Amino acid sequence: MSRDRKKTARPLKTARNAFSAALFRANQYKQVVQKKIDLGAIHKKIEQLYVELGKAVGDQYQSGQKDFLANKEISRLLEKLLSLKQVVVLLEEEIELIRNEPQATAEKSGPTEKPPNAD
């Protein structure tokens, strides 16, 4: 009877490992999608800041002022843009880390497929 248990245990273990791998990949994909949603929101904020910056520069130019960087509003907008661009870089790095994160159980059982590309 021990032989029968071994025969049924092997497919169950394989199924469990396959399910675990699929669950891991699904969770990875979910995390990447959420990061990409966050990235999209930040890109929209950046676009809006460029619009505000362009308007501020245009207004200052029309008023005859040529030293744009001396304007506090323009400096504030540029600093905010720089900050958001740094957040974009961090999010992109996090996405790559998530995509390249090895599955702990897969390493024990052998090589697996490459993580799905969530672009």
C-alpha positions as CSV (number, residue, x, y, z in Angstrom):
1,M,0.0,0.0,0.0
2,S,3.0,2.3,0.6
3,R,3.7,2.1,-3.1
4,D,0.2,3.3,-4.0
5,R,0.6,6.3,-1.7
6,K,3.9,7.2,-3.4
7,K,2.2,7.0,-6.8
8,T,-0.6,9.3,-5.8
9,A,1.7,11.6,-3.7
10,R,3.9,12.4,-6.7
11,P,1.1,13.9,-8.9
12,L,-0.3,15.7,-6.0
13,K,3.1,17.3,-5.2
14,T,3.5,18.2,-8.9
15,A,0.1,19.8,-9.0
16,R,0.8,21.7,-5.8
17,N,4.0,23.0,-7.2
18,A,2.4,24.0,-10.4
19,F,-0.4,25.8,-8.5
20,S,2.1,27.5,-6.3
21,A,4.1,28.7,-9.3
22,A,1.0,29.9,-11.0
23,L,-0.1,31.8,-7.9
24,F,3.4,33.3,-7.5
25,R,3.3,34.5,-11.2
26,A,-0.2,35.9,-10.8
27,N,0.8,37.8,-7.7
28,Q,3.9,39.1,-9.5
29,Y,1.7,40.3,-12.4
30,K,-0.7,42.0,-10.0
31,Q,2.2,43.9,-8.4
32,V,3.6,45.0,-11.7
33,V,0.2,46.2,-12.9
34,Q,-0.3,48.2,-9.8
35,K,3.1,49.8,-10.1
36,K,2.4,50.6,-13.8
37,I,-0.9,52.2,-12.7
38,D,1.0,54.3,-10.2
39,L,3.5,55.2,-12.9
40,G,0.8,56.3,-15.2
41,A,-0.7,58.6,-12.6
42,I,2.8,60.1,-12.0
43,H,3.3,60.7,-15.7
44,K,0.0,62.6,-15.8
45,K,1.1,64.7,-12.9
46,I,4.4,65.4,-14.7
47,E,2.5,66.4,-17.9
48,Q,0.4,68.8,-15.9
49,L,3.4,70.3,-14.2
50,Y,5.0,70.9,-17.6
51,V,1.8,72.8,-18.6
52,E,1.9,74.9,-15.5
53,L,5.7,75.5,-16.0
54,G,5.1,76.6,-19.6
55,K,2.3,79.0,-18.5
56,A,4.5,80.4,-15.7
57,V,7.5,80.9,-18.1
58,G,5.2,82.5,-20.7
59,D,3.6,84.8,-18.2
60,Q,7.0,85.9,-16.9
61,Y,8.3,86.4,-20.4
62,Q,5.3,88.5,-21.4
63,S,5.8,90.7,-18.3
64,G,9.3,91.4,-19.5
65,Q,11.2,89.3,-16.9
66,K,14.1,87.3,-18.4
67,D,15.5,85.6,-15.3
68,F,13.2,82.6,-15.2
69,L,15.0,80.7,-12.5
70,A,14.8,83.7,-10.1
71,N,11.0,83.2,-10.0
72,K,9.9,81.3,-7.0
73,E,6.9,79.6,-8.7
74,I,9.1,78.4,-11.6
75,S,11.7,77.1,-9.2
76,R,9.0,75.3,-7.2
77,L,7.6,73.7,-10.3
78,L,11.1,72.6,-11.5
79,E,11.8,71.0,-8.1
80,K,8.5,69.2,-8.1
81,L,9.2,67.9,-11.6
82,L,12.6,66.7,-10.5
83,S,11.1,64.9,-7.5
84,L,8.4,63.2,-9.6
85,K,11.0,62.1,-12.2
86,Q,13.0,60.5,-9.3
87,V,9.8,58.7,-8.2
88,V,9.4,57.4,-11.8
89,V,12.9,56.0,-11.8
90,L,12.3,54.3,-8.4
91,L,9.0,52.8,-9.6
92,E,10.6,51.5,-12.8
93,E,13.4,49.9,-10.7
94,E,10.7,48.3,-8.5
95,I,8.9,46.9,-11.5
96,E,12.2,45.3,-12.7
97,L,12.9,43.8,-9.3
98,I,9.4,42.3,-9.1
99,R,9.7,40.8,-12.6
100,N,13.1,39.3,-11.8
101,E,12.2,38.1,-8.4
102,P,13.0,34.4,-8.2
103,Q,10.3,32.1,-6.9
104,A,11.7,30.4,-3.8
105,T,9.9,27.1,-4.4
106,A,10.9,27.1,-8.0
107,E,14.5,27.4,-7.2
108,K,14.3,24.2,-5.1
109,S,12.5,22.2,-7.8
110,G,14.4,23.4,-10.8
111,P,14.3,26.0,-13.5
112,T,11.1,27.8,-14.4
113,E,9.8,30.0,-17.1
114,K,10.7,33.6,-17.3
115,P,8.2,35.9,-15.5
116,P,5.5,37.1,-17.9
117,N,6.1,40.5,-19.5
118,A,3.4,42.8,-18.2
119,D,4.1,45.7,-20.6
